[in-house]
Amino acid sequence: MPVSFEKDIVPILRQFRGPMLWRFDLTRYEDVKGNADKIYSQISTNQMPPPPFPPLTGEQAKLFKAWMAEDFPA
């Protein structure tokens, strides 16, 4: 099943939007797509999200990677 930004990625990232607004908007497609490599690097090494948030699950990180591999469907 295809991964989509609105259906799959935004619900994962929405909770971290506030702490990241100084850098970019995690609910804005263009911002996340343009920073996808950086975001994946951070979530796959548990550097993002910032404390006190728990790290993303392995499934959430895989979903983000799949979204990237599928060429960022909106």
Summary of the structure (lengths in Angstrom):
residues: 74
radius of gyration: 11.1
end to end distance: 14.0
largest distance: 33.5
contacts: 185
relative contact order: 0.22
helix: 58%
strand: 0%
